[in-house]
Amino acid sequence: MKYSLPILAVLGALAFTGTALADDDDCIAPMAQWQPRESVQRMAEAQGWTVARIKIDDGCYEIKGRDAKGRKIEVKVDPGTLAIVEMEYED
């Protein structure tokens, strides 16, 4: 029984840390600072992407479409700065 309290404390700390790290790709820009969707569209086109859809996910803009090589992409973009937060593509 001596070890159960420290083990629970360590497991609790690890669970909290995992939860905090899972939200790193969320965007926190206030709505008043968001760029309009048209700016997101222009930014994507400047990258050579073809946009199929722009939606909001976890406070970020999410772009679905194809990159300049024709690969399917899914890109999360910070709505205030239009910086790429996360990018996934299929080969």
N, CA, C and O atoms as a DFTB+ gen file, in Angstrom:
364 C
 N C O
     1  1       0.812      -1.205       0.000
     2  2       0.000       0.000       0.000
     3  2       0.854       1.268       0.000
     4  3       0.367       2.334      -0.377
     5  1       2.118       1.170       0.416
     6  2       2.977       2.345       0.432
     7  2       3.137       2.945      -0.961
     8  3       3.210       4.164      -1.110
     9  1       3.189       2.100      -1.965
    10  2       3.503       2.549      -3.304
    11  2       2.289       3.009      -4.103
    12  3       2.452       3.637      -5.149
    13  1       1.106       2.721      -3.651
    14  2      -0.075       3.034      -4.456
    15  2      -0.282       4.534      -4.632
    16  3      -0.678       4.968      -5.714
    17  1      -0.029       5.332      -3.609
    18  2      -0.215       6.785      -3.737
    19  2       0.783       7.402      -4.726
    20  3       0.364       8.169      -5.593
    21  1       2.091       7.098      -4.631
    22  2       3.025       7.657      -5.625
    23  2       2.730       7.182      -7.044
    24  3       2.867       7.957      -7.990
    25  1       2.335       5.941      -7.205
    26  2       2.021       5.425      -8.536
    27  2       0.815       6.171      -9.108
    28  3       0.815       6.547     -10.280
    29  1      -0.202       6.382      -8.291
    30  2      -1.376       7.124      -8.753
    31  2      -1.015       8.559      -9.111
    32  3      -1.551       9.116     -10.070
    33  1      -0.113       9.157      -8.347
    34  2       0.305      10.531      -8.637
    35  2       1.021      10.609      -9.978
    36  3       0.778      11.526     -10.762
    37  1       1.904       9.648     -10.244
    38  2       2.637       9.623     -11.514
    39  2       1.679       9.388     -12.677
    40  3       1.766      10.069     -13.699
    41  1       0.770       8.433     -12.529
    42  2      -0.196       8.161     -13.592
    43  2      -1.094       9.372     -13.847
    44  3      -1.404       9.685     -14.996
    45  1      -1.506      10.042     -12.792
    46  2      -2.325      11.252     -12.948
    47  2      -1.573      12.346     -13.678
    48  3      -2.135      13.025     -14.537
    49  1      -0.298      12.521     -13.340
    50  2       0.518      13.542     -14.007
    51  2       0.700      13.211     -15.479
    52  3       0.641      14.103     -16.325
    53  1       0.923      11.938     -15.795
    54  2       1.085      11.539     -17.202
    55  2      -0.201      11.740     -17.982
    56  3      -0.171      12.172     -19.134
    57  1      -1.327      11.430     -17.362
    58  2      -2.613      11.617     -18.045
    59  2      -2.853      13.090     -18.330
    60  3      -3.330      13.439     -19.410
    61  1      -2.532      13.958     -17.381
    62  2      -2.714      15.396     -17.576
    63  2      -1.794      15.917     -18.666
    64  3      -2.210      16.726     -19.495
    65  1      -0.557      15.464     -18.673
    66  2       0.407      15.899     -19.682
    67  2      -0.045      15.483     -21.071
    68  3       0.048      16.274     -22.009
    69  1      -0.532      14.261     -21.223
    70  2      -1.013      13.791     -22.511
    71  2      -2.171      14.619     -23.017
    72  3      -2.246      14.904     -24.212
    73  1      -3.071      15.011     -22.141
    74  2      -4.207      15.838     -22.524
    75  2      -3.744      17.218     -22.971
    76  3      -4.258      17.761     -23.950
    77  1      -2.786      17.780     -22.266
    78  2      -2.293      19.114     -22.624
    79  2      -1.600      19.083     -23.980
    80  3      -1.755      20.018     -24.767
    81  1      -0.844      18.035     -24.270
    82  2      -0.135      17.953     -25.534
    83  2      -1.077      17.693     -26.701
    84  3      -0.776      18.080     -27.829
    85  1      -2.184      17.059     -26.457
    86  2      -3.118      16.744     -27.538
    87  2      -3.747      17.988     -28.144
    88  3      -4.222      17.942     -29.279
    89  1      -3.761      19.097     -27.416
    90  2      -4.396      20.313     -27.889
    91  2      -3.424      21.278     -28.557
    92  3      -3.792      22.421     -28.828
    93  1      -2.186      20.847     -28.832
    94  2      -1.196      21.738     -29.428
    95  2      -1.572      22.206     -30.829
    96  3      -1.107      23.257     -31.269
    97  1      -2.404      21.448     -31.538
    98  2      -2.752      21.852     -32.896
    99  2      -4.061      22.640     -32.950
   100  3      -4.581      22.908     -34.033
   101  1      -4.592      23.010     -31.780
   102  2      -5.771      23.867     -31.747
   103  2      -5.325      25.317     -31.917
   104  3      -4.212      25.679     -31.536
   105  1      -6.190      26.133     -32.483
   106  2      -5.890      27.550     -32.677
   107  2      -6.651      28.357     -31.631
   108  3      -7.771      28.006     -31.260
   109  1      -6.044      29.429     -31.161
   110  2      -6.656      30.203     -30.080
   111  2      -6.851      31.678     -30.429
   112  3      -7.075      32.496     -29.537
   113  1      -6.772      32.019     -31.688
   114  2      -6.936      33.416     -32.100
   115  2      -8.370      33.872     -31.830
   116  3      -9.317      33.162     -32.168
   117  1      -8.539      35.051     -31.224
   118  2      -9.889      35.582     -31.020
   119  2     -10.568      35.850     -32.367
   120  3      -9.909      36.227     -33.337
   121  1     -11.876      35.655     -32.418
   122  2     -12.632      35.831     -33.664
   123  2     -12.407      37.206     -34.291
   124  3     -12.423      37.336     -35.515
   125  1     -12.198      38.225     -33.472
   126  2     -11.987      39.575     -33.996
   127  2     -10.710      39.678     -34.823
   128  3     -10.571      40.601     -35.626
   129  1      -9.771      38.741     -34.638
   130  2      -8.493      38.777     -35.354
   131  2      -8.451      37.808     -36.541
   132  3      -7.432      37.715     -37.225
   133  1      -9.534      37.099     -36.787
   134  2      -9.544      36.114     -37.875
   135  2      -9.484      36.778     -39.236
   136  3     -10.110      37.814     -39.462
   137  1      -8.730      36.177     -40.140
   138  2      -8.705      36.584     -41.534
   139  2      -9.954      36.003     -42.207
   140  3     -10.419      34.940     -41.796
   141  1     -10.502      36.657     -43.214
   142  2     -11.681      36.105     -43.903
   143  2     -11.316      34.863     -44.724
   144  3     -10.153      34.646     -45.065
   145  1     -12.329      34.061     -45.030
   146  2     -12.126      32.840     -45.829
   147  2     -11.467      33.145     -47.170
   148  3     -10.690      32.337     -47.678
   149  1     -11.773      34.300     -47.741
   150  2     -11.179      34.666     -49.030
   151  2      -9.657      34.750     -48.923
   152  3      -8.943      34.403     -49.863
   153  1      -9.167      35.212     -47.773
   154  2      -7.717      35.283     -47.566
   155  2      -7.111      33.887     -47.474
   156  3      -6.000      33.651     -47.949
   157  1      -7.847      32.969     -46.860
   158  2      -7.390      31.578     -46.773
   159  2      -7.334      30.977     -48.179
   160  3      -6.377      30.288     -48.534
   161  1      -8.363      31.244     -48.966
   162  2      -8.419      30.753     -50.346
   163  2      -7.227      31.284     -51.146
   164  3      -6.571      30.524     -51.858
   165  1      -6.946      32.590     -51.029
   166  2      -5.818      33.189     -51.758
   167  2      -4.480      32.603     -51.309
   168  3      -3.599      32.355     -52.132
   169  1      -4.330      32.381     -49.989
   170  2      -3.100      31.804     -49.461
   171  2      -2.897      30.399     -50.027
   172  3      -1.788      30.042     -50.421
   173  1      -3.963      29.606     -50.066
   174  2      -3.876      28.240     -50.593
   175  2      -3.512      28.248     -52.074
   176  3      -2.665      27.471     -52.513
   177  1      -4.145      29.117     -52.834
   178  2      -3.858      29.204     -54.266
   179  2      -2.417      29.662     -54.515
   180  3      -1.782      29.221     -55.472
   181  1      -1.904      30.547     -53.652
   182  2      -0.522      31.000     -53.779
   183  2       0.457      29.846     -53.535
   184  3       1.578      29.863     -54.043
   185  1       0.031      28.841     -52.754
   186  2       0.845      27.649     -52.504
   187  2       0.751      26.657     -53.666
   188  3       1.497      25.679     -53.712
   189  1      -0.162      26.908     -54.599
   190  2      -0.365      25.991     -55.716
   191  2      -1.392      24.914     -55.420
   192  3      -1.470      23.915     -56.135
   193  1      -2.189      25.111     -54.360
   194  2      -3.184      24.128     -53.970
   195  2      -4.510      24.382     -54.671
   196  3      -4.853      25.523     -54.979
   197  1      -5.252      23.305     -54.921
   198  2      -6.623      23.385     -55.397
   199  2      -7.513      23.099     -54.192
   200  3      -7.417      22.029     -53.592
   201  1      -8.370      24.040     -53.836
   202  2      -9.192      23.928     -52.631
   203  2     -10.540      23.304     -52.968
   204  3     -11.259      23.776     -53.848
   205  1     -10.867      22.232     -52.248
   206  2     -12.179      21.609     -52.383
   207  2     -13.118      22.102     -51.291
   208  3     -14.323      22.235     -51.506
   209  1     -12.542      22.378     -50.093
   210  2     -13.380      22.794     -48.964
   211  2     -12.549      23.524     -47.931
   212  3     -11.402      23.165     -47.669
   213  1     -13.145      24.561     -47.343
   214  2     -12.560      25.247     -46.199
   215  2     -13.604      25.197     -45.097
   216  3     -14.742      25.625     -45.288
   217  1     -13.212      24.671     -43.944
   218  2     -14.130      24.630     -42.807
   219  2     -13.368      25.003     -41.547
   220  3     -12.152      25.186     -41.585
   221  1     -14.076      25.115     -40.435
   222  2     -13.468      25.449     -39.155
   223  2     -13.422      24.185     -38.309
   224  3     -14.428      23.489     -38.175
   225  1     -12.243      23.882     -37.730
   226  2     -12.061      22.723     -36.872
   227  2     -11.078      23.078     -35.768
   228  3      -9.975      23.546     -36.050
   229  1     -11.465      22.863     -34.512
   230  2     -10.632      23.168     -33.343
   231  2     -10.150      24.616     -33.347
   232  3      -9.031      24.895     -32.917
   233  1     -10.976      25.530     -33.825
   234  2     -10.615      26.938     -33.850
   235  2      -9.677      27.318     -34.979
   236  3      -9.220      28.459     -35.051
   237  1      -9.385      26.370     -35.867
   238  2      -8.501      26.615     -37.008
   239  2      -9.318      26.532     -38.292
   240  3     -10.387      25.924     -38.322
   241  1      -8.805      27.147     -39.345
   242  2      -9.340      26.859     -40.669
   243  2      -8.754      25.515     -41.093
   244  3      -7.579      25.242     -40.850
   245  1      -9.571      24.681     -41.723
   246  2      -9.092      23.416     -42.262
   247  2      -9.363      23.412     -43.756
   248  3     -10.502      23.572     -44.195
   249  1      -8.313      23.229     -44.522
   250  2      -8.402      23.207     -45.979
   251  2      -8.286      21.755     -46.435
   252  3      -7.370      21.039     -46.030
   253  1      -9.218      21.331     -47.276
   254  2      -9.127      20.027     -47.923
   255  2      -9.048      20.285     -49.424
   256  3      -9.794      21.098     -49.970
   257  1      -8.140      19.585     -50.070
   258  2      -7.982      19.759     -51.507
   259  2      -6.802      18.965     -52.020
   260  3      -6.538      17.856     -51.555
   261  1      -6.094      19.534     -52.981
   262  2      -4.929      18.878     -53.594
   263  2      -3.775      19.876     -53.675
   264  3      -3.970      21.073     -53.884
   265  1      -2.571      19.340     -53.503
   266  2      -1.402      20.213     -53.617
   267  2      -0.979      20.320     -55.081
   268  3      -1.642      19.782     -55.967
   269  1       0.113      21.008     -55.321
   270  2       0.572      21.245     -56.690
   271  2       0.954      19.949     -57.411
   272  3       0.965      19.909     -58.641
   273  1       1.268      18.887     -56.652
   274  2       1.621      17.594     -57.243
   275  2       0.397      16.705     -57.440
   276  3       0.520      15.586     -57.940
   277  1      -0.791      17.196     -57.049
   278  2      -2.014      16.426     -57.212
   279  2      -2.359      15.518     -56.049
   280  3      -3.342      14.779     -56.115
   281  1      -1.561      15.559     -54.973
   282  2      -1.839      14.723     -53.801
   283  2      -2.972      15.326     -52.976
   284  3      -3.084      16.548     -52.872
   285  1      -3.814      14.468     -52.388
   286  2      -4.847      14.951     -51.483
   287  2      -4.175      15.520     -50.244
   288  3      -3.252      14.922     -49.692
   289  1      -4.652      16.689     -49.814
   290  2      -4.088      17.324     -48.622
   291  2      -5.193      17.710     -47.653
   292  3      -6.348      17.903     -48.032
   293  1      -4.801      17.816     -46.390
   294  2      -5.644      18.369     -45.333
   295  2      -4.729      19.256     -44.509
   296  3      -3.768      18.776     -43.909
   297  1      -5.024      20.547     -44.477
   298  2      -4.139      21.517     -43.849
   299  2      -4.910      22.322     -42.814
   300  3      -5.981      22.855     -43.107
   301  1      -4.357      22.413     -41.582
   302  2      -4.917      23.295     -40.565
   303  2      -4.126      24.595     -40.593
   304  3      -2.895      24.591     -40.614
   305  1      -4.858      25.711     -40.593
   306  2      -4.246      27.029     -40.720
   307  2      -4.719      27.903     -39.567
   308  3      -5.907      27.924     -39.247
   309  1      -3.795      28.619     -38.948
   310  2      -4.155      29.563     -37.891
   311  2      -5.002      30.670     -38.514
   312  3      -4.567      31.287     -39.487
   313  1      -6.187      30.940     -37.989
   314  2      -7.075      31.914     -38.616
   315  2      -6.624      33.362     -38.482
   316  3      -7.077      34.219     -39.241
   317  1      -5.747      33.647     -37.537
   318  2      -5.273      35.012     -37.361
   319  2      -4.073      35.344     -38.221
   320  3      -3.985      36.433     -38.788
   321  1      -3.136      34.386     -38.318
   322  2      -1.879      34.634     -39.032
   323  2      -1.799      33.925     -40.377
   324  3      -0.939      34.249     -41.196
   325  1      -2.688      32.958     -40.615
   326  2      -2.689      32.098     -41.795
   327  2      -1.432      31.232     -41.866
   328  3      -1.050      30.771     -42.941
   329  1      -0.794      31.014     -40.717
   330  2       0.351      30.109     -40.647
   331  2      -0.160      28.671     -40.631
   332  3      -1.204      28.383     -40.046
   333  1       0.578      27.777     -41.272
   334  2       0.206      26.366     -41.290
   335  2       0.514      25.750     -39.927
   336  3       1.648      25.796     -39.449
   337  1      -0.522      25.173     -39.311
   338  2      -0.388      24.539     -37.998
   339  2      -0.097      23.057     -38.167
   340  3       0.703      22.488     -37.424
   341  1      -0.742      22.435     -39.136
   342  2      -0.578      21.000     -39.375
   343  2      -0.898      20.717     -40.835
   344  3      -1.800      21.325     -41.410
   345  1      -0.144      19.778     -41.437
   346  2      -0.412      19.426     -42.831
   347  2      -0.271      17.927     -43.002
   348  3       0.712      17.324     -42.573
   349  1      -1.280      17.333     -43.640
   350  2      -1.247      15.909     -43.949
   351  2      -1.498      15.752     -45.440
   352  3      -2.268      16.513     -46.026
   353  1      -0.853      14.769     -46.054
   354  2      -1.103      14.502     -47.468
   355  2      -0.954      13.026     -47.755
   356  3      -0.283      12.300     -47.021
   357  1      -1.584      12.590     -48.825
   358  2      -1.490      11.205     -49.271
   359  2      -0.500      11.120     -50.418
   360  3      -0.499      11.976     -51.302
   361  1       0.333      10.108     -50.413
   362  2       1.267       9.887     -51.534
   363  2       0.590       9.228     -52.686
   364  3       1.224       8.969     -53.709
